[in-house]
Amino acid sequence: MIKNLKNVFDHGKAFIAFITAGDPDLESTKEFILTMEKAGADLIEIGIPFSDPIAEGPVIQEADIRALSSGTTTDRIFDMVLELREKTDMPLVFMGYLNPVFHYGYEKFFARCGKAGISGIIIPDLPYEEKGECLGIARSHGVEVISMIAPTSEERIRTIASEAEGFLYVVSSLGVTGVRSEIKTDLASILETIRKATDVPAAVGFGINTPDQAKKIAALSDGVIVGSAIVRIIAERGREAGPYIAEYVASMKDAIKDL
Amino acid sequence: MSNENGRFGEFGGQYIPETLMNELISLEKNYNYYKNDPEFLSELDSLMKGYAGRPSLLYYAEKMTRDLGGAKIYLKREDLNHTGAHKINNCLGQVLLAKKMGKTRVIAETGAGQHGVATATVAALLGLECEIFMGEVDCERQRLNVYRMELLGARVHPVTTGTRVLKDAVNECMREWVSRVDDTLYVLGSVMGPHPFPTMVRDFQSVISREARVQILEREGKLPDAVLACVGGGSNAMGMFYNFIGDEKVKLIGCEAAGKGIDTKEHAATISRGSLGVFHGMKSLFCQNEYGQIDEVYSISAGLDYPGIGPEHAYLHSIGRASYVPVTDEEAVEAFEYLARTEGIICAIESAHAVAHAMKLAPSMSPDQIMIICLSGRGDKDVAAIARYRGVDIHD
């Protein structure tokens, strides 16, 4: 039985790992996902590459370019996930910009997600006001649309949180994705507001890089999301990145596991 | 035309990261307040008249009319505005609004450089910090404009990501805006992006048709039969169409960049070849592949080299109120040369797309019919590129 998002936060703080599908190729992506599961990742966010990822910093932008030039398409990503399902029942979500999903057709896209055991989707350019666009269709196939909360959300936090499903993706800082040396946002007060509005778990992403940062942020939240730091290892090591990713993920999971 | 959520039919909307949502809501509130504020309107009006040089001329192109032997042709001379294009109309509006909102810094994307120059100009005048994002390829194509913006005190960032043209400059502006939203307004240059930009930019540009309507009624005692404008994102066209939309007998024709032809891969003809999508904050028509990846587009004109079109144009097209035609590089260059030779006017290569279609259309119309072409900008910036297109080795 494929695990869903409820299982992710069951045993302590969650470590959520992001990887761009098809970087450097889909065979490697499949291998890296299994590696990360073994190393302790509780959930994998599989990035659907997009030609113009406006919320991403240079590290993930370049991964998207590598993935698209290696011939990655939405169809091939679904095929890869189906193959992956022969080997793991771990929870998986997609992260992708709206246009590739919209253009694929919401019905067809979410039906395939349902069949492949994709439990949720994060769409950075689909804010609260527009989520009606695909929420109903996603739900009908058992896919949860993950809402995001930003440092600028203020009074919107309550509205977004009260309708949230799966988990909440709290954006740690202003700006795009990427490694940051310091996170200055008052996450404690954002998370406090969220807790008052919902029981849905809240994980924090954007800029988290070191075990020390992960520990601090996991202490405040239900989990941490790490993307650019992993993608950077792939950028440097290519197909040979597996052991390095394993080591990194294990060190991050280790930092948060006793909280 | 738009409803409360910034929709034009199914087009428009606010498909943008959560980080920007409160800022867009605040922008909309402020815009709705100031657009009815007599003080704001009178300041804007005096800048339009006293600084930009409005109203722009409605010029009767008599030689062109005689030569083409059909409709009577008028040119709405936005090229005569300060900074040489219609872009100043929108920049005066938005930068003044930014100042009223207490912003101290504006950022903007630019393709040909015209919107960047206009933003830098108004920022200099009103005392705001200004940073411009311009694709590296466009910086190379329009080096003079880069220097011009720097003269005006702006910082120009060449954009080296993606295809290094206009769409990538928009991406980079959005990334910059999410990084620093407190003191900064993104002065979007066209009738595109998330609500309220398509409505706000259209309102600031609608001065073009407000004037043209009065001017043509004074000159001819009747409305034109056709109104033509070039379309990239579509701001000069939206400005030129807007006050004629209710006049059903006035044909509205947008001329989009067909580059090397719409049957090749090198074009930017969104209406002819695009499909429904969601990008840069809006639902509209885009040139994209079967998986929704945005296409690399091409046009000789940096200002039309954009894979999408403003949502109100997509709407006007969908209800059949406006029609859109493709015009190739070659046709545009011929029109550029024709207008220079015939009327002594060197227009922007963008505007030449509209002139090119007028040259096809006018002879099929009768002498008692009237057309107005929006001459969105002047062509000084294009002279070197056109010379190179014709095989003359000139560099600016």
Boltz contact constraints between the chains, C-beta under 6 A:
constraints:
  - contact:
      token1: [A, 51]
      token2: [B, 293]
      max_distance: 6.0
  - contact:
      token1: [A, 51]
      token2: [B, 294]
      max_distance: 6.0
  - contact:
      token1: [A, 52]
      token2: [B, 171]
      max_distance: 6.0
  - contact:
      token1: [A, 52]
      token2: [B, 294]
      max_distance: 6.0
  - contact:
      token1: [A, 54]
      token2: [B, 171]
      max_distance: 6.0
  - contact:
      token1: [A, 54]
      token2: [B, 174]
      max_distance: 6.0
  - contact:
      token1: [A, 55]
      token2: [B, 17]
      max_distance: 6.0
  - contact:
      token1: [A, 61]
      token2: [B, 161]
      max_distance: 6.0
  - contact:
      token1: [A, 73]
      token2: [B, 291]
      max_distance: 6.0
  - contact:
      token1: [A, 74]
      token2: [B, 291]
      max_distance: 6.0
  - contact:
      token1: [A, 98]
      token2: [B, 15]
      max_distance: 6.0
  - contact:
      token1: [A, 98]
      token2: [B, 278]
      max_distance: 6.0
  - contact:
      token1: [A, 99]
      token2: [B, 277]
      max_distance: 6.0
  - contact:
      token1: [A, 99]
      token2: [B, 278]
      max_distance: 6.0
  - contact:
      token1: [A, 99]
      token2: [B, 279]
      max_distance: 6.0
  - contact:
      token1: [A, 99]
      token2: [B, 292]
      max_distance: 6.0
  - contact:
      token1: [A, 100]
      token2: [B, 291]
      max_distance: 6.0
  - contact:
      token1: [A, 100]
      token2: [B, 292]
      max_distance: 6.0
  - contact:
      token1: [A, 102]
      token2: [B, 278]
      max_distance: 6.0
  - contact:
      token1: [A, 103]
      token2: [B, 277]
      max_distance: 6.0
  - contact:
      token1: [A, 103]
      token2: [B, 292]
      max_distance: 6.0
  - contact:
      token1: [A, 124]
      token2: [B, 17]
      max_distance: 6.0
  - contact:
      token1: [A, 125]
      token2: [B, 15]
      max_distance: 6.0
  - contact:
      token1: [A, 127]
      token2: [B, 18]
      max_distance: 6.0
  - contact:
      token1: [A, 127]
      token2: [B, 21]
      max_distance: 6.0
  - contact:
      token1: [A, 129]
      token2: [B, 14]
      max_distance: 6.0
  - contact:
      token1: [A, 130]
      token2: [B, 13]
      max_distance: 6.0
  - contact:
      token1: [A, 130]
      token2: [B, 15]
      max_distance: 6.0
  - contact:
      token1: [A, 148]
      token2: [B, 18]
      max_distance: 6.0
  - contact:
      token1: [A, 150]
      token2: [B, 18]
      max_distance: 6.0
  - contact:
      token1: [A, 150]
      token2: [B, 19]
      max_distance: 6.0
  - contact:
      token1: [A, 152]
      token2: [B, 19]
      max_distance: 6.0
  - contact:
      token1: [A, 152]
      token2: [B, 22]
      max_distance: 6.0
  - contact:
      token1: [A, 174]
      token2: [B, 179]
      max_distance: 6.0
  - contact:
      token1: [A, 175]
      token2: [B, 178]
      max_distance: 6.0
  - contact:
      token1: [A, 175]
      token2: [B, 179]
      max_distance: 6.0
  - contact:
      token1: [A, 176]
      token2: [B, 175]
      max_distance: 6.0
